[in-house]
Amino acid sequence: MKFIKALKRQKFYYYLTHIIIHAIPSVFYRIRLKNWLIDSNKEIEDRIKYYISSNINTTPNVEWINIGNFKRPKKGSMYFFDLVKITKYFQKDKKINFVFGDVTETFDSPTLVKSRPINQNGNSVLMKLDSLRHFHFIDDSLSFMEKNDKIVWRGEIHKENRRFLVEKFHDHPFCDIGDVSPKTWENPNWKKDYLSIEVQLKSKFILSIEGIDVATNLKWIMSSNSLCLMPKPKFETWYMEGKLIPDYHYVLIKDDYSDLLEKRAYYLENPNEALKIIKNAQEWTQQFRNNKVEKELSIKVLNQFFKQTNQN
């Protein structure tokens, strides 16, 4: 319950803060741009290079939108607010090209996106979009050894990979796995009650399974004291899922989940190895929890976008 209340508070303050940011004249941001474009350390430079490919070299076409004409859409307001708080630092005649939502395809021209296929970055430029939903980190009060031994997962069945998981393990005694989507699939026993993050954190093992694009729960799992189990991800966001190392940052399981129970048994017998992976996951997550660095990165990635599209 405390996590639900905290998330509701975060959502309220998110919209309040971003509506105020949107209302403030852009000139107050543009005069401070140079303060954000100071020399970067190697870690920041490496992340910039990861988010935007150096191969991008083009000019805007007529379909791109001037920052000055960037308007709040009827849908995707969080995407809009996350992007507009960065675009306000740049001149209104700069042009952007973007696609909001769960992006799984590649593009013919440079495009600002939340997600992209791993190893097919090309023209897809990652920005930190839909951040409140995806970059939700937690402070876990339970140690790994205090948690129960079950494997837990809740989610909506968007694709066959999730359907197969629920079909195979919804009634297994070592698992608490179920579907919470509005649609009822062929077996009504797949349906289970919603589980809050607080309840899921009582388990040693939490599954992260990609939906349309990335798995939303990956970030909070990797900030917890539970062990993240997942197949090798196919999509990535600002979190750089493509750089995560199997069995170092998370426990790799097969796409067909045939080794899921075997991995559970192994880490129950070898808890110190589980603790090492949890520590590595938390260290990876820590780099995304510094708001000042995250803002600096966002501004520099967009500035690089303008440079590589010949707008500087």
C-alpha positions, -999 to +999 in steps of 0.1 A: +000+000+000+028+024+008+042+020-027+008+027-043+005+059-022+040+070-030+034+064-067+002+085-066+021+113-049+048+111-075+023+113-103+006+143-088+039+162-083+051+151-118+022+167-135+022+198-113+059+203-118+058+197-156+028+219-162+047+247-144+078+240-165+057+241-197+042+275-187+076+292-180+089+312-210+116+292-229+140+322-228+147+315-191+159+281-201+179+290-232+201+314-214+212+286-192+220+261-220+257+267-220+259+258-183+247+223-192+270+218-222+303+219-203+328+191-208+316+157-198+334+129-181+340+096-199+309+079-183+286+106-197+303+106-231+299+068-234+263+070-226+257+098-252+274+076-278+252+047-268+220+068-271+227+083-305+247+067-332+276+086-347+265+074-381+236+098-382+243+127-406+213+142-423+191+173-424+155+178-413+127+172-438+094+191-440+076+166-418+098+174-387+083+198-361+097+231-350+103+232-312+082+263-312+053+244-326+056+214-303+021+210-288+008+187-261-010+157-277-043+143-266-025+111-257+011+105-245+013+136-223+040+121-201+061+116-233+054+152-242+063+166-208+095+146-206+106+158-240+095+195-237+114+201-205+145+194-226+135+211-258+129+244-239+167+248-236+170+252-274+160+278-300+124+275-313+135+270-349+152+237-342+134+208-357+127+174-340+114+141-353+099+118-327+076+088-322+059+084-289+048+050-274+062+015-274+085+015-304+097-018-318+107-008-353+136+011-369+134+043-390+146+058-422+155+091-406+167+102-371+139+098-346+136+105-309+121+074-292+116+058-258+125+023-270+143+006-299+154-030-309+187-039-294+217-039-318+195-021-344+198+014-331+205+031-365+184+062-366+166+056-333+178+081-307+170+072-271+155+098-248+143+094-213+105+094-221+076+081-201+100+084-172+076+082-142+063+048-154+096+033-164+121+048-140+104+039-108+131+028-083+124+015-048+143+011-015+137-025-003+133-031+034+136-069+032+169-087+027+171-115+001+172-141+029+140-127+046+119-132+015+098-163+005+111-188-021+085-183-047+089-169-083+064-141-088+051-123-119+020-103-127+012-087-160-010-084-190-007-109-218+003-088-248+023-114-267+029-151-270+059-151-247+037-140-218+009-163-227+032-193-227+047-183-193+012-181-177+000-212-194+030-232-181+033-219-145+000-204-133-007-233-110+029-244-101+034-246-063+068-228-065+053-199-085+029-171-081+023-162-118-008-148-133-025-127-159-042-094-149-053-082-183-090-074-188-093-100-215-099-136-203-079-162-223-090-197-229-083-208-194-099-186-167-076-201-141-048-180-156-064-149-141-051-138-107-055-108-085-033-077-089-002-078-068+014-045-056+051-040-058+052-042-020+037-077-021+059-089-050+090-078-030+082-104-005+095-130-030+132-139-036+126-142-074+108-118-096+103-123-134+108-095-159+091-104-191+090-081-221+056-069-233+051-049-264+086-035-260+106-035-227+094-049-194+083-020-172+091-037-140+128-043-148+141-011-132+124-015-098+133-052-096+170-043-102+169-017-075+154-042-050+169-070-029+151-096-050+167-115-078+157-106-114+150-135-137+145-128-174+152-140-210+177-120-229+160-087-237+152-078-273+144-041-268+160-013-248+154+022-234+174+049-217+182+022-191+205+006-217+191-029-214+213-040-242+244-035-220+231-057-192+253-088-187+235-121-182+241-138-149+259-107-137+231-081-136+203-106-138+197-143-141+193-154-177+165-179-184+157-195-217+130-180-239+108-211-234+113-209-196+124-246-195+152-238-170+132-215-148+127-239-119+163-251-123+176-215-118+154-211-088+168-242-072+204-232-080+202-198-064+184-212-033+213-235-029+238-207-037+225-176-020+259-158-020+259-159-058+224-144-058+235-116-035+264-108-059+240-104-088+216-083-067+245-060-058+256-057-094+220-049-104+217-022-078+251-006-088+239-005-124+206+011-114+224+037-092+237+056-123+201+065-132+191+079-098+212+111-100+186+136-114+212+163-122+233+139-143+202+125-160+191+160-170+226+169-183+226+137-204+192+144-218+202+180-229+235+167-244+218+139-263+194+164-278+222+188-285+240+160-303+209+153-323+209+189-335+246+187-344+242+155-364+211+168-382+231+199-392+211+223-370+240+238-350 
